């Protein structure tokens, strides 16, 4: 059985809406996770980072005021501390993230998610 496609979605974000629309145009009805209301757990974020092959800051919205307020640019912070910051402040998580076929992609631009379908 194949894993259901999931999207970590923010309906207020145009890229997130465009990515969801693109999936639906391809006949995919993903599980929609409104991550601002239901943030991923630390384990889920670590899994996503592993699938993306990236470090936490590459998945963070570094221009958000919370990034500066929480001093997250501090190079001494560990991977675990950065992941915990994203769980505690999900607004910091880049969006949208699509999971499909045991792979992950960030929908910026939305077409990048087509590579994992």
Buried (B, 14 or more C-beta within 10 A) or exposed (E): EEEEBBBBBBEEBEBBBBBBEBBEEEEBEBEBBBBBEEBBEBEBBBBBBEBBEBEBBEBBBEEBEBBEEBEBEEEEBEEEEBBBBBBEBBBBBBBBBBBBEEBBBBBBEBEEBBEBB
